[in-house]
Amino acid sequence: MKKIYLFLLIIVAINFSSCKEEKLEGSIFDTSAPERDAFDRWLVENYVYPYNIDFKYRMEDIESDIDYELTPADLDKSKMLAVIVKYLWLESYDEVAGIEFTRKYVPKIIHLVGSPAYNVNGSIVLGTAEGGLKVTLYMVNELTLNAELLNRYYFRTMHHEFAHILHQTKHYDPDFKRISDGYYIGDNWINQSDAAALQAGFITPYGQSAVDEDFVEIIANFVTHNQTWWNTQLAVAGANGSSILNKKLDMIKEYLQNSWNVDLYELRDVVQRRTGEVPQLDFNKF
């Protein structure tokens, strides 16, 4: 036992001596502060601090979908879109529901891609969301200040994905699922015309793919269009389709009011007003 004890003491002494002689050269990680230009500083002040959102405009492989051939977002277009997203999307919800609501539920990463993402079935991905944490917007290099294109390429997607977050957090009435039960067609939506979808009680062909898509497509399209547009869709839908659409809209309005204290019509009015104000925004602040 004495020999074993002595042997252990020698090992401890050697190890202790070795540790004392070692010198740490420095961290293997880069601990220096990142260099930020005027745009980066603006993003910190307008996205990180108020909303805890990381606005990623530089191409990062880890953030991109390797199934597609993609190109980076143009810097000037990224700057414009950053200003518009804050004003037209984030601050619209701030105005209607308060910044605490927006801060809590919006995705924490907004990722920009310059090009479209083409699917094998011929469709184009305009945006994706991952677990309510990240939204990717494509076609940034096509950005213009045309309201119709802004909504088609970006903001209909933003409202669509945000509506997914809301209904995944607080479920809507199961009766909504029964309105069009048996009429959802999955991936075959790509072969459905706009008119046929409307006449079946769906605001878009994609809304006919699944019940959750039906729910969020109504929200996204309602708030990004005015009442004249909605009335036109109802006219195309006919008596049967318009009856179904109005029933779904009423349930959605009730859900948003009761679950989130959000007035759907007020939200639409705010979005429409802000959309008209986009051309007056200051895009030369960087």
Disulfide bonds with the S-S distance in Angstrom:
none
